[in-house]
Protein backbone atom coordinates (compact mmCIF):
# COMPACT_ATOMS: atom_id res chain seq x y z
CA UNK A 1 0.00 0.00 0.00
CA UNK A 2 1.52 3.32 -1.08
CA UNK A 3 0.96 6.18 1.34
CA UNK A 4 2.23 9.68 0.60
CA UNK A 5 3.43 11.10 3.92
CA UNK A 6 5.35 14.07 2.44
CA UNK A 7 2.63 16.60 2.96
CA UNK A 8 2.84 19.74 5.04
CA UNK A 9 5.78 22.11 4.82
CA UNK A 10 6.79 24.59 7.53
CA UNK A 11 5.68 28.14 6.78
CA UNK A 12 7.66 30.82 8.65
CA UNK A 13 5.22 33.68 8.36
CA UNK A 14 2.11 33.62 10.56
CA UNK A 15 0.03 35.44 7.94
CA UNK A 16 0.88 32.85 5.31
CA UNK A 17 0.05 30.08 7.78
CA UNK A 18 -3.34 31.67 8.38
CA UNK A 19 -4.04 31.72 4.65
CA UNK A 20 -2.97 28.10 4.28
CA UNK A 21 -5.21 27.12 7.20
CA UNK A 22 -8.10 28.89 5.49
CA UNK A 23 -7.47 26.90 2.32
CA UNK A 24 -7.38 23.64 4.29
CA UNK A 25 -10.68 24.50 5.98
CA UNK A 26 -12.23 25.41 2.64
CA UNK A 27 -11.37 22.06 1.08
CA UNK A 28 -12.61 20.34 4.25
CA UNK A 29 -16.08 21.81 3.75
CA UNK A 30 -19.07 20.21 2.04
CA UNK A 31 -19.19 19.42 -1.66
CA UNK A 32 -21.58 22.33 -2.22
CA UNK A 33 -19.25 24.84 -0.54
CA UNK A 34 -16.18 23.61 -2.43
CA UNK A 35 -17.74 23.64 -5.89
CA UNK A 36 -19.65 26.90 -5.61
CA UNK A 37 -16.81 28.55 -3.71
CA UNK A 38 -14.48 27.85 -6.63
CA UNK A 39 -17.13 28.98 -9.09
CA UNK A 40 -17.72 32.21 -7.17
CA UNK A 41 -13.97 32.93 -6.97
CA UNK A 42 -13.21 32.40 -10.66
CA UNK A 43 -16.39 34.05 -11.90
CA UNK A 44 -15.50 37.07 -9.75
CA UNK A 45 -11.96 37.11 -11.13
CA UNK A 46 -13.27 36.75 -14.68
CA UNK A 47 -15.69 39.64 -14.26
CA UNK A 48 -12.95 41.80 -12.76
CA UNK A 49 -10.58 40.99 -15.62
CA UNK A 50 -13.27 41.74 -18.21
CA UNK A 51 -14.13 45.04 -16.52
CA UNK A 52 -10.47 46.11 -16.37
CA UNK A 53 -9.97 45.28 -20.04
CA UNK A 54 -13.18 46.85 -21.32
CA UNK A 55 -14.20 49.49 -18.76
CA UNK A 56 -14.19 53.07 -19.95
CA UNK A 57 -11.63 54.25 -17.41
CA UNK A 58 -9.06 51.49 -17.95
CA UNK A 59 -9.76 50.54 -21.55
CA UNK A 60 -7.10 52.91 -22.83
CA UNK A 61 -4.42 51.32 -20.68
CA UNK A 62 -5.46 47.77 -21.54
CA UNK A 63 -5.38 48.23 -25.33
CA UNK A 64 -1.74 49.31 -25.10
CA UNK A 65 -0.91 45.66 -24.44
CA UNK A 66 -2.81 44.49 -27.53
CA UNK A 67 -0.81 42.24 -29.83
CA UNK A 68 -0.13 39.19 -27.65
CA UNK A 69 -0.43 36.22 -29.98
CA UNK A 70 -2.87 33.35 -29.21
CA UNK A 71 -0.16 30.66 -28.82
CA UNK A 72 0.88 32.47 -25.62
CA UNK A 73 -2.12 30.84 -23.93
CA UNK A 74 -0.37 27.49 -24.22
CA UNK A 75 2.23 28.27 -21.55
CA UNK A 76 -0.03 29.05 -18.55
CA UNK A 77 -2.58 26.49 -19.72
CA UNK A 78 0.03 23.73 -19.87
CA UNK A 79 1.44 24.69 -16.48
CA UNK A 80 -2.06 24.71 -14.96
CA UNK A 81 -2.91 21.33 -16.49
CA UNK A 82 0.35 19.80 -15.25
CA UNK A 83 0.03 21.22 -11.73
CA UNK A 84 -3.63 20.21 -11.48
CA UNK A 85 -2.75 16.72 -12.69
CA UNK A 86 0.00 16.34 -10.07
CA UNK A 87 -2.32 17.63 -7.35
CA UNK A 88 -5.09 15.32 -8.52
CA UNK A 89 -2.79 12.30 -8.48
CA UNK A 90 -1.74 13.14 -4.92
CA UNK A 91 -5.34 13.59 -3.72
CA UNK A 92 -6.65 10.48 -5.45
CA UNK A 93 -3.69 8.40 -4.31
CA UNK A 94 -4.42 9.33 -0.72
CA UNK A 95 -8.11 8.59 -1.25
CA UNK A 96 -7.19 5.15 -2.57
CA UNK A 97 -4.86 4.65 0.41
CA UNK A 98 -7.88 5.15 2.71
CA UNK A 99 -9.88 2.63 0.69
CA UNK A 100 -7.02 0.13 0.81
CA UNK A 101 -6.59 0.64 4.58
CA UNK A 102 -10.25 -0.14 5.26
CA UNK A 103 -10.08 -3.21 3.02
CA UNK A 104 -6.84 -4.37 4.67
CA UNK A 105 -8.35 -4.06 8.13
CA UNK A 106 -11.43 -5.95 7.00
CA UNK A 107 -9.29 -8.74 5.56
CA UNK A 108 -7.24 -8.91 8.77
CA UNK A 109 -10.36 -9.25 10.94
CA UNK A 110 -11.84 -11.79 8.54
CA UNK A 111 -8.63 -13.86 8.59
CA UNK A 112 -8.62 -13.73 12.40
CA UNK A 113 -12.22 -14.96 12.57
CA UNK A 114 -11.60 -17.72 10.03
CA UNK A 115 -8.55 -18.86 11.98
CA UNK A 116 -10.60 -19.19 15.16
CA UNK A 117 -13.41 -20.99 13.33
CA UNK A 118 -11.03 -23.44 11.66
CA UNK A 119 -9.19 -24.59 14.80
CA UNK A 120 -11.36 -26.48 17.32
CA UNK A 121 -9.24 -25.47 20.30
CA UNK A 122 -9.88 -21.79 19.55
CA UNK A 123 -13.52 -21.99 18.52
CA UNK A 124 -14.97 -21.68 22.03
CA UNK A 125 -12.56 -19.10 23.44
CA UNK A 126 -14.84 -16.13 22.69
CA UNK A 127 -12.39 -14.41 20.35
CA UNK A 128 -14.79 -14.48 17.42
CA UNK A 129 -17.42 -12.56 19.37
CA UNK A 130 -14.79 -10.01 20.49
CA UNK A 131 -13.62 -9.51 16.91
CA UNK A 132 -17.17 -8.92 15.69
CA UNK A 133 -17.78 -6.55 18.61
CA UNK A 134 -14.74 -4.53 17.57
CA UNK A 135 -15.95 -4.39 13.96
CA UNK A 136 -19.37 -3.24 15.18
CA UNK A 137 -17.81 -0.54 17.35
CA UNK A 138 -15.61 0.66 14.47
CA UNK A 139 -18.64 1.02 12.20
CA UNK A 140 -21.35 2.26 14.54
CA UNK A 141 -19.34 4.39 17.00
CA UNK A 142 -15.99 5.40 15.52
CA UNK A 143 -17.00 5.95 11.91
CA UNK A 144 -19.55 8.71 12.75
CA UNK A 145 -16.89 10.43 14.89
CA UNK A 146 -14.46 10.34 11.98
CA UNK A 147 -17.09 11.89 9.72
CA UNK A 148 -17.91 14.66 12.19
CA UNK A 149 -14.50 15.69 13.51
CA UNK A 150 -11.85 13.20 12.33
CA UNK A 151 -11.31 11.81 15.82
CA UNK A 152 -10.94 8.25 16.99
CA UNK A 153 -13.33 6.69 19.50
CA UNK A 154 -12.12 5.83 22.99
CA UNK A 155 -14.81 3.16 23.17
CA UNK A 156 -13.56 1.51 19.98
CA UNK A 157 -10.03 1.83 21.34
CA UNK A 158 -11.10 -0.10 24.42
CA UNK A 159 -12.72 -2.72 22.21
CA UNK A 160 -9.49 -3.40 20.30
CA UNK A 161 -7.56 -3.47 23.59
CA UNK A 162 -9.96 -6.09 24.97
CA UNK A 163 -9.50 -8.13 21.80
CA UNK A 164 -5.71 -7.89 22.02
CA UNK A 165 -5.67 -8.74 25.71
CA UNK A 166 -7.97 -11.72 25.40
CA UNK A 167 -6.07 -13.03 22.38
CA UNK A 168 -2.80 -12.83 24.32
CA UNK A 169 -4.39 -14.71 27.21
CA UNK A 170 -5.69 -17.45 24.92
CA UNK A 171 -2.31 -17.75 23.17
CA UNK A 172 -0.59 -18.44 26.49
CA UNK A 173 -2.97 -21.20 27.57
CA UNK A 174 -1.46 -24.66 27.87
CA UNK A 175 -3.96 -26.33 25.52
CA UNK A 176 -2.93 -24.10 22.60
CA UNK A 177 0.01 -25.47 20.57
CA UNK A 178 2.89 -22.99 20.09
CA UNK A 179 2.47 -22.88 16.31
CA UNK A 180 -1.20 -21.96 16.64
CA UNK A 181 -0.39 -19.40 19.34
CA UNK A 182 2.18 -17.71 17.11
CA UNK A 183 -0.25 -17.66 14.18
CA UNK A 184 -2.94 -16.22 16.42
CA UNK A 185 -0.65 -13.44 17.66
CA UNK A 186 0.45 -12.56 14.13
CA UNK A 187 -3.18 -12.38 13.09
CA UNK A 188 -4.20 -10.04 15.91
CA UNK A 189 -1.10 -7.90 15.29
CA UNK A 190 -2.23 -7.51 11.69
CA UNK A 191 -5.59 -6.15 12.91
CA UNK A 192 -3.83 -3.66 15.18
CA UNK A 193 -1.45 -2.52 12.43
CA UNK A 194 -4.16 -2.01 9.83
CA UNK A 195 -6.31 -0.10 12.32
CA UNK A 196 -3.41 2.21 13.18
CA UNK A 197 -2.73 2.83 9.50
CA UNK A 198 -6.39 3.63 8.82
CA UNK A 199 -6.41 6.20 11.63
CA UNK A 200 -3.03 7.70 10.73
CA UNK A 201 -4.29 8.42 7.22
CA UNK A 202 -6.90 10.77 8.72
CA UNK A 203 -4.12 13.27 9.45
CA UNK A 204 -2.99 13.49 5.84
CA UNK A 205 -3.92 16.64 3.93
CA UNK A 206 -2.75 17.98 0.57
CA UNK A 207 0.01 20.53 0.97
CA UNK A 208 -1.68 24.00 0.96
CA UNK A 209 1.18 25.34 -1.17
CA UNK A 210 0.06 23.04 -3.98
CA UNK A 211 -3.45 24.44 -3.77
CA UNK A 212 -2.13 28.02 -3.80
CA UNK A 213 -0.05 27.30 -6.90
CA UNK A 214 -2.86 25.65 -8.83
CA UNK A 215 -5.36 28.37 -7.87
CA UNK A 216 -2.98 31.10 -9.04
CA UNK A 217 -2.24 29.24 -12.26
CA UNK A 218 -5.98 29.06 -12.89
CA UNK A 219 -6.07 32.84 -12.53
CA UNK A 220 -3.13 33.11 -14.94
CA UNK A 221 -5.12 31.11 -17.51
CA UNK A 222 -7.95 33.65 -17.25
CA UNK A 223 -5.51 36.54 -17.67
CA UNK A 224 -3.93 34.88 -20.70
CA UNK A 225 -7.31 34.32 -22.33
CA UNK A 226 -8.16 37.99 -21.86
CA UNK A 227 -4.73 39.14 -23.09
CA UNK A 228 -5.17 37.62 -26.56
CA UNK A 229 -8.67 39.14 -26.96
CA UNK A 230 -8.03 42.74 -25.90
CA UNK A 231 -9.49 44.10 -29.14
CA UNK A 232 -12.53 41.80 -29.17
CA UNK A 233 -14.78 42.12 -26.07
CA UNK A 234 -17.35 39.51 -27.08
CA UNK A 235 -14.85 36.75 -27.93
CA UNK A 236 -13.06 37.67 -24.70
CA UNK A 237 -16.27 37.23 -22.70
CA UNK A 238 -17.00 33.83 -24.27
CA UNK A 239 -13.41 32.65 -23.82
CA UNK A 240 -13.42 33.73 -20.17
CA UNK A 241 -16.67 31.86 -19.56
CA UNK A 242 -15.29 28.65 -21.09
CA UNK A 243 -11.97 28.97 -19.24
CA UNK A 244 -13.71 29.72 -15.93
CA UNK A 245 -16.03 26.73 -16.19
CA UNK A 246 -13.18 24.42 -17.19
CA UNK A 247 -10.99 25.53 -14.28
CA UNK A 248 -13.88 25.23 -11.83
CA UNK A 249 -14.84 21.74 -12.97
CA UNK A 250 -11.25 20.45 -12.82
CA UNK A 251 -10.44 21.86 -9.39
CA UNK A 252 -13.91 21.00 -8.10
CA UNK A 253 -13.46 17.37 -9.10
CA UNK A 254 -10.13 17.25 -7.26
CA UNK A 255 -11.53 19.07 -4.24
CA UNK A 256 -14.44 16.65 -3.87
CA UNK A 257 -11.98 13.82 -3.19
CA UNK A 258 -10.04 15.61 -0.43
CA UNK A 259 -12.52 14.61 2.28
CA UNK A 260 -12.44 10.83 2.24
CA UNK A 261 -15.32 10.12 4.64
CA UNK A 262 -17.91 12.72 3.63
CA UNK A 263 -19.63 13.92 0.48
CA UNK A 264 -20.68 12.18 -2.69
CA UNK A 265 -17.14 10.91 -3.26
CA UNK A 266 -16.31 9.05 -0.04
CA UNK A 267 -15.02 5.69 1.07
CA UNK A 268 -17.40 3.02 2.30
CA UNK A 269 -17.35 1.17 5.61
CA UNK A 270 -19.11 -1.76 3.97
CA UNK A 271 -16.07 -4.11 4.28
CA UNK A 272 -16.18 -3.66 8.07
CA UNK A 273 -19.96 -3.67 8.23
CA UNK A 274 -20.12 -7.09 6.57
CA UNK A 275 -18.01 -8.59 9.35
CA UNK A 276 -20.22 -7.35 12.16
CA UNK A 277 -23.35 -8.71 10.49
CA UNK A 278 -22.10 -12.28 10.03
NUPALUM-574812 format. One record per residue (C-alpha): residue number from 1; residue in one letter; chain; x, y, z. Coordinates in nm, 4 decimals, padded with zeros to 6 digits. Layout:
% residues N
R     n   res   chain         xx         yy         zz
R   NUM     A       A          X          Y          Z
...
//
This chain:
% residues 278
R     n   res   chain         xx         yy         zz
R     1     X       A    00.0000    00.0000    00.0000
R     2     X       A    00.1523    00.3324   -00.1079
R     3     X       A    00.0963    00.6182    00.1336
R     4     X       A    00.2233    00.9681    00.0604
R     5     X       A    00.3427    01.1095    00.3918
R     6     X       A    00.5354    01.4071    00.2444
R     7     X       A    00.2630    01.6603    00.2962
R     8     X       A    00.2841    01.9745    00.5043
R     9     X       A    00.5784    02.2113    00.4821
R    10     X       A    00.6795    02.4591    00.7530
R    11     X       A    00.5676    02.8141    00.6781
R    12     X       A    00.7659    03.0817    00.8647
R    13     X       A    00.5222    03.3679    00.8360
R    14     X       A    00.2108    03.3624    01.0556
R    15     X       A    00.0026    03.5437    00.7943
R    16     X       A    00.0877    03.2845    00.5308
R    17     X       A    00.0054    03.0077    00.7781
R    18     X       A   -00.3345    03.1669    00.8381
R    19     X       A   -00.4038    03.1725    00.4650
R    20     X       A   -00.2974    02.8098    00.4283
R    21     X       A   -00.5207    02.7119    00.7202
R    22     X       A   -00.8097    02.8890    00.5486
R    23     X       A   -00.7465    02.6901    00.2323
R    24     X       A   -00.7381    02.3643    00.4288
R    25     X       A   -01.0684    02.4499    00.5982
R    26     X       A   -01.2232    02.5412    00.2642
R    27     X       A   -01.1372    02.2058    00.1081
R    28     X       A   -01.2607    02.0339    00.4252
R    29     X       A   -01.6080    02.1814    00.3747
R    30     X       A   -01.9071    02.0214    00.2044
R    31     X       A   -01.9188    01.9419   -00.1662
R    32     X       A   -02.1575    02.2328   -00.2220
R    33     X       A   -01.9253    02.4843   -00.0543
R    34     X       A   -01.6180    02.3606   -00.2430
R    35     X       A   -01.7742    02.3644   -00.5887
R    36     X       A   -01.9651    02.6898   -00.5614
R    37     X       A   -01.6810    02.8553   -00.3706
R    38     X       A   -01.4480    02.7852   -00.6626
R    39     X       A   -01.7135    02.8978   -00.9092
R    40     X       A   -01.7715    03.2208   -00.7169
R    41     X       A   -01.3974    03.2934   -00.6969
R    42     X       A   -01.3212    03.2396   -01.0659
R    43     X       A   -01.6392    03.4046   -01.1896
R    44     X       A   -01.5502    03.7069   -00.9749
R    45     X       A   -01.1959    03.7106   -01.1128
R    46     X       A   -01.3268    03.6747   -01.4681
R    47     X       A   -01.5692    03.9636   -01.4257
R    48     X       A   -01.2953    04.1799   -01.2764
R    49     X       A   -01.0582    04.0993   -01.5621
R    50     X       A   -01.3272    04.1742   -01.8209
R    51     X       A   -01.4132    04.5038   -01.6519
R    52     X       A   -01.0470    04.6111   -01.6368
R    53     X       A   -00.9965    04.5278   -02.0041
R    54     X       A   -01.3183    04.6848   -02.1317
R    55     X       A   -01.4204    04.9493   -01.8764
R    56     X       A   -01.4188    05.3071   -01.9950
R    57     X       A   -01.1632    05.4249   -01.7407
R    58     X       A   -00.9063    05.1486   -01.7952
R    59     X       A   -00.9758    05.0536   -02.1553
R    60     X       A   -00.7103    05.2912   -02.2831
R    61     X       A   -00.4424    05.1320   -02.0679
R    62     X       A   -00.5465    04.7767   -02.1535
R    63     X       A   -00.5379    04.8235   -02.5335
R    64     X       A   -00.1744    04.9308   -02.5105
R    65     X       A   -00.0908    04.5658   -02.4444
R    66     X       A   -00.2810    04.4487   -02.7533
R    67     X       A   -00.0810    04.2241   -02.9830
R    68     X       A   -00.0132    03.9186   -02.7648
R    69     X       A   -00.0434    03.6219   -02.9978
R    70     X       A   -00.2870    03.3348   -02.9207
R    71     X       A   -00.0160    03.0661   -02.8820
R    72     X       A    00.0877    03.2467   -02.5622
R    73     X       A   -00.2122    03.0839   -02.3928
R    74     X       A   -00.0372    02.7492   -02.4221
R    75     X       A    00.2231    02.8273   -02.1555
R    76     X       A   -00.0029    02.9046   -01.8550
R    77     X       A   -00.2583    02.6489   -01.9718
R    78     X       A    00.0027    02.3731   -01.9869
R    79     X       A    00.1438    02.4688   -01.6475
R    80     X       A   -00.2061    02.4712   -01.4960
R    81     X       A   -00.2911    02.1328   -01.6491
R    82     X       A    00.0353    01.9801   -01.5252
R    83     X       A    00.0032    02.1216   -01.1731
R    84     X       A   -00.3630    02.0211   -01.1484
R    85     X       A   -00.2750    01.6716   -01.2690
R    86     X       A   -00.0005    01.6340   -01.0072
R    87     X       A   -00.2324    01.7626   -00.7345
R    88     X       A   -00.5093    01.5319   -00.8519
R    89     X       A   -00.2791    01.2300   -00.8480
R    90     X       A   -00.1743    01.3135   -00.4916
R    91     X       A   -00.5336    01.3588   -00.3719
R    92     X       A   -00.6652    01.0482   -00.5450
R    93     X       A   -00.3692    00.8402   -00.4312
R    94     X       A   -00.4417    00.9327   -00.0719
R    95     X       A   -00.8106    00.8593   -00.1250
R    96     X       A   -00.7190    00.5153   -00.2568
R    97     X       A   -00.4863    00.4647    00.0407
R    98     X       A   -00.7876    00.5153    00.2705
R    99     X       A   -00.9884    00.2629    00.0692
R   100     X       A   -00.7016    00.0133    00.0812
R   101     X       A   -00.6590    00.0642    00.4577
R   102     X       A   -01.0255   -00.0137    00.5265
R   103     X       A   -01.0078   -00.3209    00.3019
R   104     X       A   -00.6838   -00.4370    00.4672
R   105     X       A   -00.8354   -00.4059    00.8135
R   106     X       A   -01.1435   -00.5950    00.7001
R   107     X       A   -00.9286   -00.8738    00.5562
R   108     X       A   -00.7237   -00.8907    00.8773
R   109     X       A   -01.0360   -00.9254    01.0939
R   110     X       A   -01.1843   -01.1794    00.8542
R   111     X       A   -00.8631   -01.3863    00.8594
R   112     X       A   -00.8617   -01.3733    01.2402
R   113     X       A   -01.2216   -01.4956    01.2575
R   114     X       A   -01.1596   -01.7721    01.0030
R   115     X       A   -00.8548   -01.8864    01.1982
R   116     X       A   -01.0602   -01.9187    01.5164
R   117     X       A   -01.3408   -02.0987    01.3327
R   118     X       A   -01.1033   -02.3441    01.1655
R   119     X       A   -00.9192   -02.4586    01.4803
R   120     X       A   -01.1362   -02.6482    01.7321
R   121     X       A   -00.9237   -02.5475    02.0302
R   122     X       A   -00.9885   -02.1793    01.9553
R   123     X       A   -01.3517   -02.1987    01.8523
R   124     X       A   -01.4973   -02.1683    02.2030
R   125     X       A   -01.2560   -01.9097    02.3438
R   126     X       A   -01.4843   -01.6130    02.2692
R   127     X       A   -01.2390   -01.4412    02.0348
R   128     X       A   -01.4794   -01.4484    01.7418
R   129     X       A   -01.7419   -01.2562    01.9372
R   130     X       A   -01.4794   -01.0012    02.0487
R   131     X       A   -01.3621   -00.9505    01.6911
R   132     X       A   -01.7170   -00.8917    01.5687
R   133     X       A   -01.7782   -00.6554    01.8607
R   134     X       A   -01.4744   -00.4534    01.7573
R   135     X       A   -01.5947   -00.4387    01.3955
R   136     X       A   -01.9369   -00.3236    01.5183
R   137     X       A   -01.7810   -00.0536    01.7350
R   138     X       A   -01.5612    00.0664    01.4474
R   139     X       A   -01.8639    00.1017    01.2196
R   140     X       A   -02.1351    00.2257    01.4540
R   141     X       A   -01.9342    00.4386    01.6998
R   142     X       A   -01.5985    00.5395    01.5524
R   143     X       A   -01.7001    00.5954    01.1905
R   144     X       A   -01.9549    00.8706    01.2749
R   145     X       A   -01.6889    01.0428    01.4887
R   146     X       A   -01.4463    01.0344    01.1984
R   147     X       A   -01.7090    01.1895    00.9716
R   148     X       A   -01.7907    01.4660    01.2189
R   149     X       A   -01.4498    01.5692    01.3514
R   150     X       A   -01.1851    01.3198    01.2328
R   151     X       A   -01.1313    01.1814    01.5821
R   152     X       A   -01.0939    00.8247    01.6986
R   153     X       A   -01.3330    00.6686    01.9496
R   154     X       A   -01.2121    00.5834    02.2990
R   155     X       A   -01.4807    00.3155    02.3171
R   156     X       A   -01.3560    00.1511    01.9983
R   157     X       A   -01.0029    00.1829    02.1339
R   158     X       A   -01.1096   -00.0104    02.4423
R   159     X       A   -01.2717   -00.2716    02.2208
R   160     X       A   -00.9489   -00.3403    02.0299
R   161     X       A   -00.7556   -00.3467    02.3594
R   162     X       A   -00.9956   -00.6086    02.4967
R   163     X       A   -00.9503   -00.8132    02.1801
R   164     X       A   -00.5713   -00.7885    02.2022
R   165     X       A   -00.5670   -00.8745    02.5714
R   166     X       A   -00.7975   -01.1724    02.5398
R   167     X       A   -00.6067   -01.3031    02.2384
R   168     X       A   -00.2802   -01.2826    02.4318
R   169     X       A   -00.4394   -01.4710    02.7215
R   170     X       A   -00.5688   -01.7448    02.4921
R   171     X       A   -00.2314   -01.7750    02.3172
R   172     X       A   -00.0591   -01.8435    02.6490
R   173     X       A   -00.2972   -02.1204    02.7570
R   174     X       A   -00.1456   -02.4663    02.7868
R   175     X       A   -00.3963   -02.6331    02.5525
R   176     X       A   -00.2934   -02.4098    02.2604
R   177     X       A    00.0006   -02.5473    02.0567
R   178     X       A    00.2893   -02.2990    02.0090
R   179     X       A    00.2465   -02.2883    01.6314
R   180     X       A   -00.1201   -02.1959    01.6641
R   181     X       A   -00.0393   -01.9399    01.9344
R   182     X       A    00.2176   -01.7713    01.7106
R   183     X       A   -00.0252   -01.7662    01.4176
R   184     X       A   -00.2944   -01.6218    01.6419
R   185     X       A   -00.0653   -01.3435    01.7665
R   186     X       A    00.0446   -01.2562    01.4129
R   187     X       A   -00.3183   -01.2378    01.3090
R   188     X       A   -00.4197   -01.0037    01.5908
R   189     X       A   -00.1096   -00.7904    01.5291
R   190     X       A   -00.2230   -00.7507    01.1689
R   191     X       A   -00.5591   -00.6147    01.2907
R   192     X       A   -00.3831   -00.3665    01.5178
R   193     X       A   -00.1448   -00.2522    01.2434
R   194     X       A   -00.4162   -00.2015    00.9829
R   195     X       A   -00.6314   -00.0102    01.2319
R   196     X       A   -00.3410    00.2209    01.3179
R   197     X       A   -00.2731    00.2827    00.9497
R   198     X       A   -00.6388    00.3635    00.8822
R   199     X       A   -00.6411    00.6196    01.1634
R   200     X       A   -00.3033    00.7700    01.0730
R   201     X       A   -00.4295    00.8423    00.7225
R   202     X       A   -00.6901    01.0774    00.8720
R   203     X       A   -00.4122    01.3273    00.9449
R   204     X       A   -00.2986    01.3492    00.5841
R   205     X       A   -00.3923    01.6639    00.3927
R   206     X       A   -00.2753    01.7979    00.0568
R   207     X       A    00.0005    02.0533    00.0974
R   208     X       A   -00.1682    02.3998    00.0961
R   209     X       A    00.1177    02.5340   -00.1166
R   210     X       A    00.0060    02.3035   -00.3985
R   211     X       A   -00.3454    02.4436   -00.3775
R   212     X       A   -00.2131    02.8019   -00.3798
R   213     X       A   -00.0051    02.7296   -00.6902
R   214     X       A   -00.2856    02.5650   -00.8826
R   215     X       A   -00.5359    02.8375   -00.7868
R   216     X       A   -00.2979    03.1098   -00.9035
R   217     X       A   -00.2244    02.9238   -01.2257
R   218     X       A   -00.5978    02.9062   -01.2894
R   219     X       A   -00.6067    03.2841   -01.2532
R   220     X       A   -00.3127    03.3105   -01.4944
R   221     X       A   -00.5116    03.1109   -01.7508
R   222     X       A   -00.7949    03.3647   -01.7247
R   223     X       A   -00.5506    03.6541   -01.7670
R   224     X       A   -00.3927    03.4880   -02.0701
R   225     X       A   -00.7307    03.4323   -02.2334
R   226     X       A   -00.8164    03.7986   -02.1856
R   227     X       A   -00.4729    03.9141   -02.3088
R   228     X       A   -00.5174    03.7624   -02.6561
R   229     X       A   -00.8668    03.9142   -02.6957
R   230     X       A   -00.8030    04.2738   -02.5897
R   231     X       A   -00.9489    04.4099   -02.9138
R   232     X       A   -01.2534    04.1796   -02.9166
R   233     X       A   -01.4779    04.2122   -02.6074
R   234     X       A   -01.7351    03.9507   -02.7080
R   235     X       A   -01.4853    03.6749   -02.7928
R   236     X       A   -01.3059    03.7670   -02.4698
R   237     X       A   -01.6265    03.7227   -02.2704
R   238     X       A   -01.6999    03.3827   -02.4267
R   239     X       A   -01.3409    03.2652   -02.3817
R   240     X       A   -01.3421    03.3729   -02.0167
R   241     X       A   -01.6670    03.1860   -01.9562
R   242     X       A   -01.5294    02.8653   -02.1093
R   243     X       A   -01.1974    02.8968   -01.9239
R   244     X       A   -01.3714    02.9721   -01.5932
R   245     X       A   -01.6035    02.6734   -01.6189
R   246     X       A   -01.3177    02.4420   -01.7188
R   247     X       A   -01.0992    02.5528   -01.4282
R   248     X       A   -01.3879    02.5226   -01.1828
R   249     X       A   -01.4836    02.1736   -01.2971
R   250     X       A   -01.1252    02.0446   -01.2823
R   251     X       A   -01.0442    02.1860   -00.9387
R   252     X       A   -01.3909    02.1003   -00.8101
R   253     X       A   -01.3459    01.7371   -00.9097
R   254     X       A   -01.0128    01.7248   -00.7259
R   255     X       A   -01.1534    01.9073   -00.4241
R   256     X       A   -01.4439    01.6652   -00.3871
R   257     X       A   -01.1983    01.3823   -00.3190
R   258     X       A   -01.0037    01.5608   -00.0432
R   259     X       A   -01.2520    01.4609    00.2278
R   260     X       A   -01.2435    01.0828    00.2236
R   261     X       A   -01.5318    01.0120    00.4642
R   262     X       A   -01.7914    01.2718    00.3629
R   263     X       A   -01.9628    01.3921    00.0484
R   264     X       A   -02.0680    01.2182   -00.2687
R   265     X       A   -01.7140    01.0911   -00.3261
R   266     X       A   -01.6306    00.9050   -00.0044
R   267     X       A   -01.5024    00.5693    00.1066
R   268     X       A   -01.7395    00.3021    00.2304
R   269     X       A   -01.7348    00.1168    00.5611
R   270     X       A   -01.9112   -00.1763    00.3971
R   271     X       A   -01.6071   -00.4106    00.4279
R   272     X       A   -01.6179   -00.3664    00.8070
R   273     X       A   -01.9961   -00.3674    00.8226
R   274     X       A   -02.0123   -00.7090    00.6566
R   275     X       A   -01.8005   -00.8589    00.9350
R   276     X       A   -02.0218   -00.7348    01.2157
R   277     X       A   -02.3354   -00.8708    01.0490
R   278     X       A   -02.2100   -01.2280    01.0033
//
